[in-house]
Amino acid sequence: MTETVKPPIKEGDVLSLTCISKGKKGDGIFKVDKFVVIVPDTEIDETYEVEITKVFSTVAFGAVVQE
């Protein structure tokens, strides 16, 4: 039986996140609790203001907020 877990974030959230690794295509991998957020054009160990653009049941996508 699969348990439905509500993601800890929602579209439009802006969070300060630190990149923990890189994915196969070079996108940054971030985590909010144990939830994975993928953000392009980021570097490992750097912290970014990230706007969440899309949320699915197991992963979210975001973009760096340009100041």
Backbone as XML, in Angstrom:
<?xml version="1.0"?>
<chain id="A" units="angstrom">
  <residue number="1" name="MET">
    <atom name="N" x="0.842" y="-1.178" z="0.000"/>
    <atom name="CA" x="0.000" y="0.000" z="0.000"/>
    <atom name="C" x="0.886" y="1.240" z="0.000"/>
  </residue>
  <residue number="2" name="THR">
    <atom name="N" x="0.630" y="2.149" z="-0.917"/>
    <atom name="CA" x="1.419" y="3.367" z="-1.030"/>
    <atom name="C" x="0.787" y="4.473" z="-0.211"/>
  </residue>
  <residue number="3" name="GLU">
    <atom name="N" x="1.614" y="5.115" z="0.608"/>
    <atom name="CA" x="1.129" y="6.217" z="1.437"/>
    <atom name="C" x="1.366" y="7.527" z="0.682"/>
  </residue>
  <residue number="4" name="THR">
    <atom name="N" x="0.347" y="8.362" z="0.622"/>
    <atom name="CA" x="0.476" y="9.653" z="-0.032"/>
    <atom name="C" x="1.038" y="10.646" z="0.967"/>
  </residue>
  <residue number="5" name="VAL">
    <atom name="N" x="2.164" y="11.236" z="0.602"/>
    <atom name="CA" x="2.796" y="12.225" z="1.469"/>
    <atom name="C" x="2.700" y="13.573" z="0.782"/>
  </residue>
  <residue number="6" name="LYS">
    <atom name="N" x="2.228" y="14.568" z="1.522"/>
    <atom name="CA" x="2.119" y="15.909" z="0.954"/>
    <atom name="C" x="3.506" y="16.541" z="0.905"/>
  </residue>
  <residue number="7" name="PRO">
    <atom name="N" x="3.899" y="17.081" z="-0.245"/>
    <atom name="CA" x="5.206" y="17.746" z="-0.337"/>
    <atom name="C" x="5.303" y="18.896" z="0.666"/>
  </residue>
  <residue number="8" name="PRO">
    <atom name="N" x="6.505" y="19.145" z="1.217"/>
    <atom name="CA" x="6.673" y="20.191" z="2.231"/>
    <atom name="C" x="6.761" y="21.603" z="1.636"/>
  </residue>
  <residue number="9" name="ILE">
    <atom name="N" x="6.608" y="21.705" z="0.309"/>
    <atom name="CA" x="6.679" y="22.998" z="-0.371"/>
    <atom name="C" x="5.556" y="23.097" z="-1.386"/>
  </residue>
  <residue number="10" name="LYS">
    <atom name="N" x="5.330" y="24.320" z="-1.888"/>
    <atom name="CA" x="4.310" y="24.495" z="-2.929"/>
    <atom name="C" x="4.830" y="25.455" z="-3.988"/>
  </residue>
  <residue number="11" name="GLU">
    <atom name="N" x="4.212" y="25.427" z="-5.158"/>
    <atom name="CA" x="4.607" y="26.315" z="-6.251"/>
    <atom name="C" x="4.514" y="27.759" z="-5.781"/>
  </residue>
  <residue number="12" name="GLY">
    <atom name="N" x="5.542" y="28.543" z="-6.121"/>
    <atom name="CA" x="5.576" y="29.949" z="-5.741"/>
    <atom name="C" x="6.385" y="30.225" z="-4.489"/>
  </residue>
  <residue number="13" name="ASP">
    <atom name="N" x="6.667" y="29.191" z="-3.694"/>
    <atom name="CA" x="7.506" y="29.385" z="-2.507"/>
    <atom name="C" x="8.888" y="29.871" z="-2.936"/>
  </residue>
  <residue number="14" name="VAL">
    <atom name="N" x="9.482" y="30.769" z="-2.160"/>
    <atom name="CA" x="10.856" y="31.199" z="-2.382"/>
    <atom name="C" x="11.637" y="30.819" z="-1.125"/>
  </residue>
  <residue number="15" name="LEU">
    <atom name="N" x="12.661" y="29.979" z="-1.320"/>
    <atom name="CA" x="13.421" y="29.426" z="-0.208"/>
    <atom name="C" x="14.910" y="29.652" z="-0.402"/>
  </residue>
  <residue number="16" name="SER">
    <atom name="N" x="15.626" y="29.795" z="0.692"/>
    <atom name="CA" x="17.088" y="29.853" z="0.648"/>
    <atom name="C" x="17.581" y="28.424" z="0.800"/>
  </residue>
  <residue number="17" name="LEU">
    <atom name="N" x="18.195" y="27.874" z="-0.258"/>
    <atom name="CA" x="18.612" y="26.471" z="-0.273"/>
    <atom name="C" x="20.069" y="26.352" z="-0.698"/>
  </residue>
  <residue number="18" name="THR">
    <atom name="N" x="20.724" y="25.306" z="-0.195"/>
    <atom name="CA" x="22.114" y="25.030" z="-0.550"/>
    <atom name="C" x="22.166" y="23.778" z="-1.416"/>
  </residue>
  <residue number="19" name="CYS">
    <atom name="N" x="22.870" y="23.869" z="-2.530"/>
    <atom name="CA" x="23.014" y="22.754" z="-3.462"/>
    <atom name="C" x="23.869" y="21.662" z="-2.820"/>
  </residue>
  <residue number="20" name="ILE">
    <atom name="N" x="23.348" y="20.420" z="-2.797"/>
    <atom name="CA" x="24.081" y="19.325" z="-2.157"/>
    <atom name="C" x="24.780" y="18.401" z="-3.151"/>
  </residue>
  <residue number="21" name="SER">
    <atom name="N" x="24.327" y="18.407" z="-4.418"/>
    <atom name="CA" x="24.988" y="17.578" z="-5.431"/>
    <atom name="C" x="24.496" y="17.995" z="-6.806"/>
  </residue>
  <residue number="22" name="LYS">
    <atom name="N" x="25.002" y="17.287" z="-7.829"/>
    <atom name="CA" x="24.594" y="17.549" z="-9.210"/>
    <atom name="C" x="23.936" y="16.305" z="-9.779"/>
  </residue>
  <residue number="23" name="GLY">
    <atom name="N" x="22.920" y="16.522" z="-10.599"/>
    <atom name="CA" x="22.257" y="15.415" z="-11.267"/>
    <atom name="C" x="22.996" y="15.016" z="-12.535"/>
  </residue>
  <residue number="24" name="LYS">
    <atom name="N" x="22.515" y="13.984" z="-13.210"/>
    <atom name="CA" x="23.141" y="13.466" z="-14.428"/>
    <atom name="C" x="23.237" y="14.506" z="-15.538"/>
  </residue>
  <residue number="25" name="LYS">
    <atom name="N" x="22.272" y="15.429" z="-15.600"/>
    <atom name="CA" x="22.261" y="16.456" z="-16.650"/>
    <atom name="C" x="22.914" y="17.760" z="-16.183"/>
  </residue>
  <residue number="26" name="GLY">
    <atom name="N" x="23.510" y="17.752" z="-14.984"/>
    <atom name="CA" x="24.221" y="18.928" z="-14.488"/>
    <atom name="C" x="23.393" y="19.879" z="-13.644"/>
  </residue>
  <residue number="27" name="ASP">
    <atom name="N" x="22.117" y="19.570" z="-13.451"/>
    <atom name="CA" x="21.279" y="20.426" z="-12.617"/>
    <atom name="C" x="21.612" y="20.218" z="-11.146"/>
  </residue>
  <residue number="28" name="GLY">
    <atom name="N" x="21.432" y="21.267" z="-10.352"/>
    <atom name="CA" x="21.688" y="21.172" z="-8.921"/>
    <atom name="C" x="20.599" y="20.399" z="-8.205"/>
  </residue>
  <residue number="29" name="ILE">
    <atom name="N" x="21.015" y="19.619" z="-7.214"/>
    <atom name="CA" x="20.087" y="18.861" z="-6.381"/>
    <atom name="C" x="20.065" y="19.508" z="-4.996"/>
  </residue>
  <residue number="30" name="PHE">
    <atom name="N" x="18.875" y="19.841" z="-4.553"/>
    <atom name="CA" x="18.662" y="20.467" z="-3.249"/>
    <atom name="C" x="17.674" y="19.597" z="-2.482"/>
  </residue>
  <residue number="31" name="LYS">
    <atom name="N" x="17.616" y="19.761" z="-1.155"/>
    <atom name="CA" x="16.618" y="19.027" z="-0.384"/>
    <atom name="C" x="15.929" y="19.957" z="0.604"/>
  </residue>
  <residue number="32" name="VAL">
    <atom name="N" x="14.622" y="19.750" z="0.725"/>
    <atom name="CA" x="13.814" y="20.398" z="1.748"/>
    <atom name="C" x="13.260" y="19.245" z="2.564"/>
  </residue>
  <residue number="33" name="ASP">
    <atom name="N" x="13.721" y="19.121" z="3.793"/>
    <atom name="CA" x="13.504" y="17.918" z="4.581"/>
    <atom name="C" x="14.114" y="16.773" z="3.764"/>
  </residue>
  <residue number="34" name="LYS">
    <atom name="N" x="13.344" y="15.781" z="3.363"/>
    <atom name="CA" x="13.875" y="14.704" z="2.517"/>
    <atom name="C" x="13.354" y="14.816" z="1.092"/>
  </residue>
  <residue number="35" name="PHE">
    <atom name="N" x="12.717" y="15.944" z="0.776"/>
    <atom name="CA" x="12.093" y="16.159" z="-0.519"/>
    <atom name="C" x="13.104" y="16.784" z="-1.473"/>
  </residue>
  <residue number="36" name="VAL">
    <atom name="N" x="13.240" y="16.224" z="-2.681"/>
    <atom name="CA" x="14.242" y="16.671" z="-3.650"/>
    <atom name="C" x="13.709" y="17.832" z="-4.494"/>
  </residue>
  <residue number="37" name="VAL">
    <atom name="N" x="14.570" y="18.849" z="-4.654"/>
    <atom name="CA" x="14.273" y="19.996" z="-5.510"/>
    <atom name="C" x="15.417" y="20.097" z="-6.530"/>
  </residue>
  <residue number="38" name="ILE">
    <atom name="N" x="15.071" y="20.172" z="-7.812"/>
    <atom name="CA" x="16.062" y="20.259" z="-8.883"/>
    <atom name="C" x="16.060" y="21.673" z="-9.446"/>
  </residue>
  <residue number="39" name="VAL">
    <atom name="N" x="17.266" y="22.267" z="-9.520"/>
    <atom name="CA" x="17.399" y="23.647" z="-9.990"/>
    <atom name="C" x="18.571" y="23.729" z="-10.975"/>
  </residue>
  <residue number="40" name="PRO">
    <atom name="N" x="18.328" y="24.196" z="-12.204"/>
    <atom name="CA" x="19.423" y="24.324" z="-13.167"/>
    <atom name="C" x="20.341" y="25.503" z="-12.835"/>
  </residue>
  <residue number="41" name="ASP">
    <atom name="N" x="21.525" y="25.487" z="-13.428"/>
    <atom name="CA" x="22.487" y="26.591" z="-13.331"/>
    <atom name="C" x="22.900" y="26.907" z="-11.899"/>
  </residue>
  <residue number="42" name="THR">
    <atom name="N" x="23.212" y="25.864" z="-11.134"/>
    <atom name="CA" x="23.654" y="26.041" z="-9.751"/>
    <atom name="C" x="24.907" y="25.215" z="-9.505"/>
  </residue>
  <residue number="43" name="GLU">
    <atom name="N" x="25.633" y="25.555" z="-8.450"/>
    <atom name="CA" x="26.888" y="24.881" z="-8.108"/>
    <atom name="C" x="26.812" y="24.277" z="-6.710"/>
  </residue>
  <residue number="44" name="ILE">
    <atom name="N" x="27.467" y="23.141" z="-6.530"/>
    <atom name="CA" x="27.490" y="22.441" z="-5.243"/>
    <atom name="C" x="28.065" y="23.353" z="-4.155"/>
  </residue>
  <residue number="45" name="ASP">
    <atom name="N" x="27.478" y="23.273" z="-2.967"/>
    <atom name="CA" x="27.859" y="24.023" z="-1.761"/>
    <atom name="C" x="27.538" y="25.510" z="-1.827"/>
  </residue>
  <residue number="46" name="GLU">
    <atom name="N" x="26.881" y="25.974" z="-2.882"/>
    <atom name="CA" x="26.458" y="27.373" z="-2.962"/>
    <atom name="C" x="25.004" y="27.479" z="-2.504"/>
  </residue>
  <residue number="47" name="THR">
    <atom name="N" x="24.668" y="28.602" z="-1.867"/>
    <atom name="CA" x="23.304" y="28.846" z="-1.398"/>
    <atom name="C" x="22.625" y="29.837" z="-2.329"/>
  </residue>
  <residue number="48" name="TYR">
    <atom name="N" x="21.377" y="29.549" z="-2.658"/>
    <atom name="CA" x="20.612" y="30.359" z="-3.604"/>
    <atom name="C" x="19.220" y="30.633" z="-3.056"/>
  </residue>
  <residue number="49" name="GLU">
    <atom name="N" x="18.637" y="31.748" z="-3.511"/>
    <atom name="CA" x="17.219" y="31.989" z="-3.309"/>
    <atom name="C" x="16.532" y="31.293" z="-4.477"/>
  </residue>
  <residue number="50" name="VAL">
    <atom name="N" x="15.704" y="30.310" z="-4.181"/>
    <atom name="CA" x="15.089" y="29.476" z="-5.212"/>
    <atom name="C" x="13.575" y="29.630" z="-5.164"/>
  </residue>
  <residue number="51" name="GLU">
    <atom name="N" x="12.978" y="29.938" z="-6.314"/>
    <atom name="CA" x="11.527" y="29.950" z="-6.418"/>
    <atom name="C" x="11.072" y="28.604" z="-6.958"/>
  </residue>
  <residue number="52" name="ILE">
    <atom name="N" x="10.143" y="27.975" z="-6.263"/>
    <atom name="CA" x="9.623" y="26.674" z="-6.678"/>
    <atom name="C" x="8.650" y="26.894" z="-7.839"/>
  </residue>
  <residue number="53" name="THR">
    <atom name="N" x="8.932" y="26.230" z="-8.959"/>
    <atom name="CA" x="8.130" y="26.445" z="-10.167"/>
    <atom name="C" x="7.166" y="25.307" z="-10.474"/>
  </residue>
  <residue number="54" name="LYS">
    <atom name="N" x="7.488" y="24.094" z="-10.031"/>
    <atom name="CA" x="6.638" y="22.930" z="-10.298"/>
    <atom name="C" x="6.825" y="21.927" z="-9.169"/>
  </residue>
  <residue number="55" name="VAL">
    <atom name="N" x="5.731" y="21.375" z="-8.660"/>
    <atom name="CA" x="5.805" y="20.390" z="-7.580"/>
    <atom name="C" x="5.051" y="19.136" z="-7.999"/>
  </residue>
  <residue number="56" name="PHE">
    <atom name="N" x="5.742" y="18.006" z="-7.893"/>
    <atom name="CA" x="5.137" y="16.701" z="-8.141"/>
    <atom name="C" x="5.140" y="15.926" z="-6.828"/>
  </residue>
  <residue number="57" name="SER">
    <atom name="N" x="4.670" y="14.698" z="-6.839"/>
    <atom name="CA" x="4.558" y="13.940" z="-5.597"/>
    <atom name="C" x="5.907" y="13.555" z="-4.994"/>
  </residue>
  <residue number="58" name="THR">
    <atom name="N" x="6.948" y="13.411" z="-5.817"/>
    <atom name="CA" x="8.244" y="12.973" z="-5.286"/>
    <atom name="C" x="9.386" y="13.938" z="-5.539"/>
  </residue>
  <residue number="59" name="VAL">
    <atom name="N" x="9.165" y="14.970" z="-6.359"/>
    <atom name="CA" x="10.240" y="15.893" z="-6.715"/>
    <atom name="C" x="9.633" y="17.252" z="-7.081"/>
  </residue>
  <residue number="60" name="ALA">
    <atom name="N" x="10.433" y="18.310" z="-6.912"/>
    <atom name="CA" x="10.011" y="19.643" z="-7.334"/>
    <atom name="C" x="11.107" y="20.255" z="-8.197"/>
  </residue>
  <residue number="61" name="PHE">
    <atom name="N" x="10.723" y="21.260" z="-8.956"/>
    <atom name="CA" x="11.674" y="21.988" z="-9.796"/>
    <atom name="C" x="11.619" y="23.457" z="-9.394"/>
  </residue>
  <residue number="62" name="GLY">
    <atom name="N" x="12.770" y="24.114" z="-9.494"/>
    <atom name="CA" x="12.820" y="25.514" z="-9.131"/>
    <atom name="C" x="13.744" y="26.280" z="-10.028"/>
  </residue>
  <residue number="63" name="ALA">
    <atom name="N" x="13.778" y="27.597" z="-9.812"/>
    <atom name="CA" x="14.655" y="28.493" z="-10.568"/>
    <atom name="C" x="15.277" y="29.475" z="-9.596"/>
  </residue>
  <residue number="64" name="VAL">
    <atom name="N" x="16.531" y="29.848" z="-9.861"/>
    <atom name="CA" x="17.205" y="30.826" z="-9.040"/>
    <atom name="C" x="16.524" y="32.178" z="-9.244"/>
  </residue>
  <residue number="65" name="VAL">
    <atom name="N" x="16.239" y="32.852" z="-8.142"/>
    <atom name="CA" x="15.615" y="34.175" z="-8.201"/>
    <atom name="C" x="16.706" y="35.186" z="-8.558"/>
  </residue>
  <residue number="66" name="GLN">
    <atom name="N" x="16.491" y="35.921" z="-9.628"/>
    <atom name="CA" x="17.437" y="36.951" z="-10.050"/>
    <atom name="C" x="17.165" y="38.236" z="-9.295"/>
  </residue>
  <residue number="67" name="GLU">
    <atom name="N" x="18.187" y="38.773" z="-8.636"/>
    <atom name="CA" x="17.995" y="40.004" z="-7.867"/>
    <atom name="C" x="18.459" y="41.206" z="-8.631"/>
  </residue>
</chain>
